Amino acid sequence: MAAPEQSGYWRFFFEAYGHAVREPERYRDFLDGIVLDWLTLIGDHLVGAGVVDREHASALATLTLAAFRGLLLDLVATGDRDRTSAAARALAGALVTTRP
């Protein structure tokens, strides 16, 4: 996701996201999709990997999605791939050690 050739995609993603939050009713399907679809995917993976039980999956999926999107936004803004990649690895490592 953080490969240099993906930077254009992420710039467009965050531009579209910003535009959609200014007109949420007009772009409700888009906003729901880029949040709820990802929360379901991440939550299912966290449960399947034994990181968290179903009861706590939504909260941890929300935190995970927000953190990774924040890191991607940071990368787009700063271009600091080393720092943001190290932070992503730290987050992934923390998730592996999380248990219900």
HELIX and SHEET records of a PDB file:
HELIX    1   1 PRO A    4  GLN A    6  5                                   3    
HELIX    2   2 SER A    7  ARG A   22  1                                  16    
HELIX    3   3 ARG A   28  ASP A   32  1                                   5    
HELIX    4   4 GLY A   33  ASP A   37  3                                   5    
HELIX    5   5 TRP A   38  GLY A   48  1                                  11    
HELIX    6   6 ARG A   54  THR A   78  1                                  25    
HELIX    7   7 ARG A   81  THR A   97  1                                  17    
END                                                                             
